[in-house]
């Protein structure tokens, strides 16, 4: 396993936060297949969180935790809290 901070900069983090689909499309080399593209299309934040666990689960648990918090916040905010 390799360290997240050795291969990515703050600009990558900012890109993932603001434009996850574009960042995954142009600046990552991980992922292919139906599940990756379905995740990229429908829930990019969750896809990023799953990839973070796969690639950096052993070396950067803090990055993984922050990624999952970000993904869950995005998912909850998209569903909304008011269901009238």
C-alpha positions as YAML, in Angstrom:
chain: A
units: angstrom
residues:
- id: 1
  name: UNK
  ca: [0.00, 0.00, 0.00]
- id: 2
  name: UNK
  ca: [1.12, 3.53, -0.66]
- id: 3
  name: UNK
  ca: [0.49, 6.74, 1.19]
- id: 4
  name: UNK
  ca: [-2.25, 9.09, -0.04]
- id: 5
  name: UNK
  ca: [-0.21, 12.23, 0.57]
- id: 6
  name: UNK
  ca: [2.73, 10.95, -1.50]
- id: 7
  name: UNK
  ca: [0.59, 10.83, -4.64]
- id: 8
  name: UNK
  ca: [-2.02, 13.58, -4.18]
- id: 9
  name: UNK
  ca: [-1.94, 17.27, -3.36]
- id: 10
  name: UNK
  ca: [-4.36, 19.74, -1.85]
- id: 11
  name: UNK
  ca: [-5.57, 20.60, -5.35]
- id: 12
  name: UNK
  ca: [-6.71, 17.01, -5.80]
- id: 13
  name: UNK
  ca: [-8.66, 17.18, -2.53]
- id: 14
  name: UNK
  ca: [-10.25, 20.47, -3.58]
- id: 15
  name: UNK
  ca: [-11.16, 18.97, -6.95]
- id: 16
  name: UNK
  ca: [-12.76, 15.94, -5.29]
- id: 17
  name: UNK
  ca: [-14.78, 18.14, -2.95]
- id: 18
  name: UNK
  ca: [-16.05, 20.51, -5.63]
- id: 19
  name: UNK
  ca: [-16.08, 18.39, -8.80]
- id: 20
  name: UNK
  ca: [-15.92, 14.67, -7.91]
- id: 21
  name: UNK
  ca: [-17.07, 13.37, -11.30]
- id: 22
  name: UNK
  ca: [-14.64, 15.48, -13.32]
- id: 23
  name: UNK
  ca: [-11.76, 14.69, -10.96]
- id: 24
  name: UNK
  ca: [-12.44, 10.96, -11.13]
- id: 25
  name: UNK
  ca: [-12.81, 11.10, -14.90]
- id: 26
  name: UNK
  ca: [-9.63, 13.05, -15.70]
- id: 27
  name: UNK
  ca: [-7.28, 12.62, -12.73]
- id: 28
  name: UNK
  ca: [-7.65, 9.05, -11.49]
- id: 29
  name: UNK
  ca: [-6.61, 5.79, -13.06]
- id: 30
  name: UNK
  ca: [-8.54, 3.49, -10.73]
- id: 31
  name: UNK
  ca: [-11.88, 2.00, -11.63]
- id: 32
  name: UNK
  ca: [-13.61, 0.36, -14.51]
- id: 33
  name: UNK
  ca: [-16.60, -1.84, -15.02]
- id: 34
  name: UNK
  ca: [-20.30, -1.39, -14.52]
- id: 35
  name: UNK
  ca: [-20.28, -0.70, -10.75]
- id: 36
  name: UNK
  ca: [-17.61, 1.98, -11.06]
- id: 37
  name: UNK
  ca: [-19.46, 3.82, -13.84]
- id: 38
  name: UNK
  ca: [-22.85, 3.45, -12.14]
- id: 39
  name: UNK
  ca: [-21.32, 4.89, -8.97]
- id: 40
  name: UNK
  ca: [-19.64, 7.64, -10.95]
- id: 41
  name: UNK
  ca: [-22.97, 8.58, -12.51]
- id: 42
  name: UNK
  ca: [-25.33, 8.28, -9.53]
- id: 43
  name: UNK
  ca: [-23.30, 8.58, -6.28]
- id: 44
  name: UNK
  ca: [-19.77, 9.85, -6.98]
- id: 45
  name: UNK
  ca: [-19.03, 10.66, -3.33]
- id: 46
  name: UNK
  ca: [-19.82, 7.10, -2.28]
- id: 47
  name: UNK
  ca: [-17.66, 5.78, -5.11]
- id: 48
  name: UNK
  ca: [-14.77, 7.94, -3.91]
- id: 49
  name: UNK
  ca: [-15.24, 6.63, -0.35]
- id: 50
  name: UNK
  ca: [-15.18, 3.00, -1.49]
- id: 51
  name: UNK
  ca: [-12.06, 3.56, -3.61]
- id: 52
  name: UNK
  ca: [-10.38, 5.33, -0.67]
- id: 53
  name: UNK
  ca: [-11.00, 2.28, 1.54]
- id: 54
  name: UNK
  ca: [-9.63, -0.06, -1.11]
- id: 55
  name: UNK
  ca: [-6.49, 1.96, -1.88]
- id: 56
  name: UNK
  ca: [-5.67, 3.66, 1.43]
- id: 57
  name: UNK
  ca: [-7.44, 1.61, 4.10]
- id: 58
  name: UNK
  ca: [-4.25, 0.38, 5.74]
- id: 59
  name: UNK
  ca: [-2.08, 3.48, 5.42]
- id: 60
  name: UNK
  ca: [-4.43, 6.47, 5.80]
- id: 61
  name: UNK
  ca: [-7.38, 5.69, 8.04]
- id: 62
  name: UNK
  ca: [-7.93, 9.41, 8.69]
- id: 63
  name: UNK
  ca: [-8.41, 10.07, 4.98]
- id: 64
  name: UNK
  ca: [-10.86, 7.17, 4.84]
- id: 65
  name: UNK
  ca: [-12.85, 8.49, 7.80]
- id: 66
  name: UNK
  ca: [-13.05, 12.00, 6.35]
- id: 67
  name: UNK
  ca: [-14.06, 10.60, 2.96]
- id: 68
  name: UNK
  ca: [-16.93, 8.61, 4.46]
- id: 69
  name: UNK
  ca: [-18.10, 11.60, 6.52]
- id: 70
  name: UNK
  ca: [-18.05, 13.74, 3.35]
- id: 71
  name: UNK
  ca: [-19.94, 11.07, 1.38]
- id: 72
  name: UNK
  ca: [-22.61, 10.64, 4.04]
- id: 73
  name: UNK
  ca: [-23.11, 14.39, 4.43]
- id: 74
  name: UNK
  ca: [-23.54, 14.72, 0.66]
- id: 75
  name: UNK
  ca: [-25.99, 11.83, 0.51]
- id: 76
  name: UNK
  ca: [-28.07, 13.13, 3.43]
- id: 77
  name: UNK
  ca: [-28.14, 16.66, 2.02]
- id: 78
  name: UNK
  ca: [-29.32, 15.37, -1.36]
- id: 79
  name: UNK
  ca: [-32.20, 13.42, 0.16]
- id: 80
  name: UNK
  ca: [-33.30, 16.41, 2.22]
- id: 81
  name: UNK
  ca: [-34.65, 16.40, 5.71]
- id: 82
  name: UNK
  ca: [-38.19, 17.60, 4.98]
- id: 83
  name: UNK
  ca: [-40.49, 14.99, 3.47]
- id: 84
  name: UNK
  ca: [-43.90, 16.70, 3.34]
...
